[in-house]
Amino acid sequence: MKLIGFFSGRIKQYPEDFIVNEITRLDISSDTLNPYYVYKLIKQEWNTHDILIKLAKANQIPFREIQFGGRKDRYGITTQYITSKKKISLMDDYKNKVRLEYLGTSKEPMDSQKIIGNEFLITIREVNENDISKILENAQEIQNFGFINYFDSQRFSTFSTYNGLPFFYLIENRYLDFLKFYLTNSLPIESKEAKDRKFFLLKKWNDWQSCLEISKTKIEKKIFESLLKNQDIKKILRLLPTEEVKFMFSIFQAYVWNLCIVEYLKSQTKLFYFKTRIGYLGFTKQYKEKKIKFFPLVHKESYFNSTYQNFFKTIFNKIFNEYLFSNFNDDYIKTFLNLNIKDQTFAKSFRKIQVQPQNFKILEIKDDDNKKNKKIIRLQFTLESGCYATMLIKRILARI
């Protein structure tokens, strides 16, 4: 396997370097009889999930009573739409980084199906002048052929090199190990206090009384109280926040999808491989997918579809070999794909293998005032909902 490198270039150095505007089909009106209030949420240095938790708490409503379409990154200036049956307001403490604009009302709540796409305005800094011509060639290729629609690394923040994803444990019905991973795996963005607490929870694991005393969050306390009482482990899983459970299902499906697409594409064309958090992915060159334009997320029906099953089995075999105790076992997989936690299951959906940006423009190329002999490239484009602009940037900077 030959790995490619990337041309120098940095994004997200400043919030204004990565601007995202959500495009919605939500029908917004001034009709006061509509049950949902609609707001535009404009934020920086906050991801969607965390700021909505704060917003719900300040307005004394459950998190589930604020509806949104997609999770937007903390790095950049992002705009998206949210709804609620209750009028909500923004806390003063957050107004320097977050804005909430009331737009009107709607008959329906906001959700992912109401996102048409996202418009991006991106600045790439510290680009070598000698690389500009090749980068422009890559940009032209993306306009002509598109790029492979992988889920990007920010989707896999919970992935561990040694343990993989938390959901891997559930393939073998190792529910307690799953909870251990969930409660003790620290993320780079977490505070030192949170990382230290998780370290001590890991150290004291199985001593539920000590873990309870160390616990700080409500979910930690509820779980360790239940473990101390020796309650049924499957019932304890129902204590997990619904939105997080839903996201963990989708993370697992994204992982399998990415690696399946690599297996499929290498049977169709030459791949140019690059390393990511979850393993090796591959870009194509001057390639237009014609045979299978959409590939399913793994679920209990798609797994047994003869068109896709060999690809799914290859990835599950990899999971068994690298992360699990058992040998490949179809019975385990059948049970796992029927998993239901808090009424959340594996989504039945297809994803485009290759996508083309709309309204793609190179707005300007100029000197980088902060770096001598370096250039800045500013791009504007629109992507369908669920596509990653960072993957497009990787393709533009790929040394192919």
C-alpha positions in Angstrom: 0.0 0.0 0.0 1.5 3.3 -1.1 0.5 6.3 1.0 0.1 9.8 -0.3 1.1 13.0 1.4 -0.6 16.4 1.5 0.4 19.9 0.4 0.9 22.3 3.2 -2.1 24.2 4.3 -4.0 24.9 7.5 -7.7 25.5 8.2 -9.6 26.6 11.3 -6.7 28.8 12.6 -9.4 31.5 13.3 -13.1 31.1 13.7 -13.8 33.2 10.5 -11.6 30.7 8.5 -14.4 28.1 8.6 -17.9 29.5 8.1 -20.9 27.1 7.8 -24.4 28.2 6.9 -27.2 25.6 7.1 -29.7 25.5 4.3 -33.1 24.3 5.4 -36.5 23.4 3.9 -38.3 24.1 7.2 -41.4 26.2 6.5 -41.1 29.2 8.7 -44.1 31.6 9.1 -45.6 34.2 11.4 -48.6 32.1 12.2 -49.0 32.2 16.0 -51.0 29.0 16.0 -48.1 26.9 14.8 -46.7 24.7 17.7 -43.0 25.3 17.2 -40.9 28.4 17.7 -38.0 28.7 15.2 -34.6 30.1 16.0 -31.4 30.7 14.1 -28.4 29.6 16.2 -25.1 31.3 15.4 -22.1 30.1 17.4 -18.3 29.7 17.7 -16.2 27.7 20.1 -19.2 25.5 21.0 -20.4 22.3 19.4 -24.1 22.0 18.8 -24.8 19.3 21.5 -23.0 21.2 24.3 -24.6 24.6 23.7 -28.1 23.1 23.4 -27.6 21.3 26.8 -26.7 24.7 28.3 -29.7 26.3 26.5 -32.1 23.7 27.7 -30.9 23.9 31.3 -31.1 27.7 31.4 -34.7 27.6 30.0 -35.7 24.7 32.4 -36.7 22.3 29.7 -35.4 18.8 28.8 -32.7 18.6 26.1 -35.1 16.5 23.9 -37.5 19.5 23.7 -35.0 21.4 21.5 -35.0 20.0 18.0 -32.1 20.4 15.5 -31.0 19.0 12.3 -27.2 18.4 12.5 -24.3 18.6 14.8 -22.0 21.5 13.9 -18.4 21.7 14.8 -17.0 24.0 17.6 -14.2 25.2 15.3 -15.6 27.9 13.1 -18.6 30.2 12.9 -21.7 28.0 12.2 -25.3 28.9 11.6 -28.2 26.4 12.0 -31.9 26.2 12.8 -33.5 24.9 16.0 -37.1 24.6 17.2 -38.9 24.3 20.5 -42.5 24.3 21.7 -41.4 26.7 24.4 -40.0 30.2 23.8 -36.3 30.1 24.7 -33.7 32.8 25.3 -29.9 32.8 25.4 -28.0 33.3 28.7 -25.9 36.5 29.0 -22.8 34.5 29.9 -22.7 33.0 26.3 -23.6 36.1 24.2 -20.0 36.8 23.2 -19.7 33.5 21.4 -23.3 32.6 20.6 -26.3 34.4 19.1 -30.0 33.2 19.1 -32.3 34.9 16.6 -36.1 34.4 16.7 -37.4 33.8 13.1 -41.0 32.8 13.5 -43.0 29.6 13.9 -43.4 26.2 12.2 -45.9 23.4 12.0 -43.1 20.9 12.3 -40.0 20.5 14.4 -36.5 20.8 12.9 -34.7 17.5 12.1 -32.0 16.2 9.8 -34.5 15.5 6.9 -35.1 19.3 6.7 -31.5 20.1 5.9 -31.0 20.6 2.2 -27.3 21.2 2.6 -24.6 23.5 4.0 -22.8 26.4 2.5 -19.1 26.8 3.4 -16.7 29.7 3.2 -13.3 28.3 4.0 -9.8 29.9 4.3 -6.7 27.7 3.8 -3.6 29.4 5.2 0.1 28.8 5.0 0.0 27.4 1.4 3.3 27.1 -0.5 3.3 29.2 -3.6 4.9 26.4 -5.6 1.9 24.1 -4.8 -0.8 26.5 -6.0 -1.0 25.2 -9.5 -1.4 21.6 -8.4 -4.0 22.5 -5.8 -6.0 24.3 -8.5 -5.8 21.2 -10.6 -7.2 19.2 -7.7 -10.0 21.8 -7.3 -10.9 21.4 -11.0 -11.0 17.7 -10.7 -13.4 18.0 -7.7 -15.6 20.2 -9.8 -15.5 17.6 -12.7 -15.6 14.3 -10.8 -16.5 15.1 -7.2 -14.8 13.4 -4.2 -15.3 10.3 -2.1 -18.0 11.0 0.5 -16.2 9.5 3.5 -17.2 10.5 7.1 -14.3 12.5 8.4 -12.3 12.0 11.6 -14.3 14.4 13.7 -17.1 11.8 13.5 -14.8 9.3 15.3 -13.7 11.3 18.4 -14.5 8.3 20.6 -12.3 5.9 18.6 -9.4 4.3 20.4 -6.4 2.8 18.7 -6.4 -0.1 21.1 -10.1 -0.7 21.8 -11.8 0.7 18.7 -15.4 2.1 19.2 -17.5 1.5 22.4 -20.1 -0.3 20.3 -17.5 -3.0 19.4 -18.1 -4.5 22.9 -21.8 -4.9 22.3 -21.1 -7.3 19.4 -20.0 -9.8 22.1 -22.6 -8.7 24.6 -19.9 -7.3 26.8 -22.2 -4.6 28.3 -20.1 -3.8 31.3 -17.0 -3.3 29.2 -19.1 -1.0 27.0 -20.0 1.1 30.1 -16.4 1.1 31.2 -15.3 2.5 27.8 -18.2 5.0 27.8 -17.4 6.3 31.3 -13.6 6.3 31.4 -12.5 7.1 27.8 -11.3 10.7 27.9 -11.3 13.0 24.8 -8.6 15.5 23.9 -11.1 18.4 24.2 -12.1 17.6 27.8 -10.9 19.5 30.8 -8.0 18.3 33.0 -10.6 17.8 35.8 -12.7 15.5 33.6 -9.7 13.5 32.4 -8.4 13.1 36.0 -11.8 11.9 37.1 -12.1 9.4 34.3 -8.6 8.1 35.2 -9.6 7.4 38.8 -12.9 5.8 37.7 -10.8 3.5 35.5 -8.4 2.8 38.4 -11.3 2.0 40.8 -13.4 0.1 38.2 -15.5 -2.7 39.9 -15.3 -0.9 43.2 -18.7 0.7 42.6 -18.9 2.6 45.9 -15.5 4.3 45.3 -16.6 5.1 41.7 -19.9 6.6 43.0 -17.9 8.8 45.4 -15.6 10.0 42.6 -18.6 10.6 40.2 -19.6 14.2 39.4 -22.1 14.1 36.5 -25.7 13.0 37.0 -25.3 10.1 34.5 -22.2 8.8 36.3 -23.9 8.9 39.6 -27.0 7.1 38.3 -25.0 4.4 36.6 -22.8 3.7 39.6 -25.7 3.7 42.0 -27.4 1.1 39.7 -24.2 -1.0 39.5 -23.9 -0.8 43.3 -27.4 -2.2 43.6 -26.5 -5.0 41.1 -29.3 -4.0 38.7 -29.8 -5.6 35.3 -27.0 -4.3 33.0 -29.4 -3.9 30.0 -31.7 -1.7 32.1 -28.6 0.4 33.1 -27.9 1.1 29.5 -31.3 2.9 29.3 -29.9 5.5 31.7 -27.7 6.8 28.9 -28.8 10.1 27.2 -31.0 9.2 24.1 -29.1 11.7 21.8 -25.8 10.1 22.8 -27.1 6.6 22.2 -28.4 7.6 18.8 -25.1 9.2 17.9 -23.1 6.0 19.0 -25.3 3.9 16.6 -24.5 6.3 13.8 -20.7 6.4 14.6 -20.5 2.6 14.3 -22.4 2.7 11.0 -20.1 5.5 9.7 -17.0 3.4 10.6 -18.3 0.4 8.8 -19.4 2.5 5.8 -16.0 4.1 5.4 -14.1 0.9 5.4 -16.6 -0.8 3.1 -16.2 1.9 0.5 -12.4 1.4 0.5 -13.0 -2.3 -0.1 -15.4 -1.6 -2.9 -13.4 1.2 -4.6 -10.2 -0.8 -4.7 -12.1 -3.5 -6.7 -13.0 -0.8 -9.3 -10.1 1.6 -9.6 -6.7 2.6 -8.3 -6.7 4.2 -4.9 -4.4 6.7 -3.3 -4.3 5.8 0.3 -4.0 8.1 3.3 -4.0 7.4 7.1 -6.9 8.5 9.3 -7.8 7.9 12.9 -9.8 4.8 12.1 -7.5 3.3 9.5 -6.5 3.8 5.8 -8.9 5.5 3.4 -8.3 6.0 -0.3 -9.0 8.8 -2.8 -9.6 8.3 -6.6 -8.3 10.2 -9.6 -10.5 11.1 -12.6 -13.0 8.5 -11.5 -16.7 8.6 -11.9 -18.7 6.0 -10.0 -21.3 4.4 -12.3 -21.9 0.9 -10.9 -23.1 1.6 -7.4 -23.8 5.3 -6.7 -25.3 4.7 -3.2 -24.0 2.3 -0.6 -26.1 1.4 2.5 -25.3 1.9 6.1 -25.0 -1.5 7.8 -28.2 -2.7 9.5 -30.0 -6.0 9.9 -31.4 -6.0 6.3 -28.5 -4.5 4.3 -26.0 -6.9 6.0 -27.7 -9.9 4.4 -28.1 -8.3 1.0 -26.0 -10.3 -1.5 -24.7 -7.2 -3.2 -23.1 -5.8 -0.1 -22.6 -8.7 2.3 -19.1 -9.6 1.4 -18.0 -6.0 2.0 -19.7 -5.9 5.4 -18.3 -9.3 6.3 -14.8 -8.1 5.5 -15.1 -5.2 7.9 -16.7 -7.2 10.7 -13.9 -9.8 10.3 -11.4 -6.9 10.8 -13.3 -5.9 13.9 -13.2 -9.4 15.3 -9.5 -9.9 14.5 -8.3 -6.6 15.8 -10.5 -5.7 18.7 -12.6 -8.7 20.0 -11.9 -11.9 21.9 -14.1 -14.2 19.6 -13.5 -15.4 16.1 -15.8 -14.1 13.4 -19.4 -15.2 14.4 -22.5 -14.5 12.3 -24.8 -15.3 15.2 -23.2 -12.5 17.2 -23.6 -10.1 14.3 -27.3 -11.0 13.8 -28.0 -10.3 17.5 -26.0 -7.1 17.4 -27.7 -5.7 14.4 -31.0 -6.1 16.2 -29.7 -4.1 19.1 -32.2 -1.6 20.6 -31.3 0.8 23.4 -33.9 3.4 24.4 -35.8 2.7 21.2 -32.7 3.6 19.1 -31.6 1.1 16.5 -29.3 1.0 13.4 -30.7 3.4 10.8 -31.8 2.2 7.4 -30.2 4.5 5.0 -28.0 4.8 1.9 -25.2 7.3 1.4 -23.7 8.6 -1.9 -20.3 7.2 -2.6 -19.2 10.2 -4.5 -20.4 13.8 -4.2 -19.9 17.0 -6.2 -19.9 20.4 -4.5 -22.3 23.0 -5.9 -21.5 26.6 -6.6 -17.8 25.9 -6.1 -15.6 29.0 -6.4 -12.0 30.0 -5.6 -12.7 33.5 -4.2 -9.2 34.6 -3.9 -5.5 33.7 -3.6 -3.4 36.2 -1.8 -0.3 36.6 0.4 -0.5 35.2 3.9 0.3 38.3 6.0 1.1 36.1 9.0 3.5 33.8 7.2 6.3 35.0 4.9 6.3 33.5 1.4 3.0 31.7 2.1 -0.4 32.1 0.4 -4.0 32.1 1.5 -6.8 30.4 -0.6 -10.4 31.2 0.1 -13.1 28.8 -1.2 -16.8 28.8 -1.3 -19.1 25.8 -2.0 -22.2 24.0 -1.0 -22.5 20.4 0.0 -25.5 18.1 0.5 -26.4 17.4 4.1 -24.1 14.9 5.9 -21.1 15.6 3.6 -17.8 16.8 5.2 -16.1 19.9 3.9 -12.9 18.8 5.7 -12.8 15.7 3.4 -13.1 18.0 0.4 -10.2 20.1 1.7 -8.2 16.9 2.2 -8.8 16.0 -1.5 -7.8 19.5 -2.7 -4.5 19.2 -0.7 -3.8 15.6 -1.7 -0.5 15.0 -3.5 -2.0 12.8 -6.2 
